Amino acid sequence: MPEKNIDFGKFGARGIKGTDAVVRQLDQLAGGIITPVTAKRGLMARLHYLTKTDHSRAAARDAGLTVTDRTLKAWLDGTRRPSRANLDRIDAAYRQVRRRNVARHLLARLNAAGGTRVEIHPLNQSQVARPLQRVVEYRTMNVRRWDRIVDAWATGDDQGLDDAWTLDVLPDLGSQWGQYEYVTSIGFAA
């Protein structure tokens, strides 16, 4: 049933892919620097996080931040400002390194006490003509196994996360689980 929504939104339904909502929620649970990378404070916080130890520097290089040590020192000293492309690379590297660093803790938190309660808010059909609307309701469920989901999230494996969510979790909703491929939001009680 999943991936049947090829023309999602054709009749006015609004929502996001369920796995995108899961990524947003996991990122929120992971916490981190809120100040945007374009602000000096946000940039400095990210650079300090990515350069604090040799391990974090190596992880930043693996995540795509491949600048010379001289350039990195100039950014940290404030004598040079990164280009827009480098700001995007810094932000992406920070997110990737942060995800890797908190994945083990987050996995333990989500798997604790037999799993985590998940709320699925269905897609918004307010703009869909009445005869074309589906009967889709708010659902809750307990997800007991988060290993594949968190691992795919931490490594940035979008296809793996989509497979883990749509093939391992959503079928627990019953025969109409494909109706929750697109949602308004997903919340965790973690």
NORKAKA-V626561 format. One line per field, one symbol per residue. ss: DSSP state (a for helix, b for strand, c for the rest). phi: phi as a letter, one per 30 degrees, with the letter a starting at -180 (. if undefined). psi: psi as a letter, one per 20 degrees, with the letter a starting at -180 (. if undefined). A space follows every 10 residues. Layout:
# NORKAKA-V626561
ss=???
phi=???
psi=???
This chain:
# NORKAKA-V626561
ss=cccccccccc cccbcbbaaa aaaaaaaaaa ccccccccca aaaaaaaaaa accaaaaaaa aaccccccaa aaaaaaaccc cccaaaaaaa aaaaaaaaaa aaaaaaaaaa aaaacbbbbb bbcbccccca aaccccccbb bbbcccaaaa aaaaaccaaa aaaaaaaaaa aaacccaaaa cbbbbbbbcc
phi=.didddceie cjdblbdedd dddedddddd ikdcedddde dddddddddd bdbddddddd dddjcccddd dddddddidb cddddddddd dddddddddd dceddddddd ddhijbdbcc cdddcdcdee dcdccbbdbb accccceddd ddddcidddd ddddddccce eddjdcdddc dcbdabbccc
psi=hrjilhlpih jjqqarphhh hggggghghh aaphpqhhqg gggggggggi jgrhghgghh ghijnmrqhg gghhghijhq pqrgghghgg gggggggggg higgghghgh iqkjappppo prqojhjpqg iiqqnprpqq roohoighgh ghghiknggh ggggghhhgh hiiaikhiik hprgrpqql.
